[in-house]
């Protein structure tokens, strides 16, 4: 992942895991309005 430090990679992975736990839809399929709702 280029110049991204390991703590950032870990954080991104943890966010992804939490999104799966919460059954959060993939970000790529959400409209801006839906993204705000889930935020």
C-alpha positions as CSV (number, residue, x, y, z in Angstrom):
1,X,0.0,0.0,0.0
2,X,2.7,2.4,-0.8
3,X,3.5,5.0,1.9
4,X,0.7,4.2,4.3
5,X,2.0,3.3,7.7
6,X,1.1,0.1,9.5
7,X,-1.1,1.8,12.1
8,X,-3.3,3.3,9.3
9,X,-3.5,-0.1,7.6
10,X,-4.6,-1.7,10.9
11,X,-7.2,1.0,11.4
12,X,-8.7,0.5,7.9
13,X,-8.8,-3.2,8.5
14,X,-10.6,-2.7,11.9
15,X,-13.2,-0.4,10.3
16,X,-13.8,-3.0,7.6
17,X,-14.3,-5.7,10.2
18,X,-16.7,-3.6,12.1
19,X,-18.7,-2.7,9.0
20,X,-19.1,-6.4,8.3
21,X,-20.2,-7.1,11.9
22,X,-22.9,-4.3,11.6
23,X,-23.9,-5.7,8.1
24,X,-23.1,-2.3,6.7
25,X,-23.5,-2.2,2.8
26,X,-20.4,-1.8,0.6
27,X,-19.5,1.9,0.4
28,X,-19.3,1.6,-3.4
29,X,-23.1,0.8,-3.7
30,X,-24.3,3.7,-1.5
31,X,-25.6,7.0,-2.6
32,X,-24.3,10.1,-0.8
33,X,-27.5,10.3,1.2
34,X,-27.3,6.6,2.2
35,X,-23.6,7.2,3.2
36,X,-24.6,10.0,5.5
37,X,-27.4,7.8,7.0
38,X,-24.9,5.0,7.8
39,X,-22.3,7.5,9.1
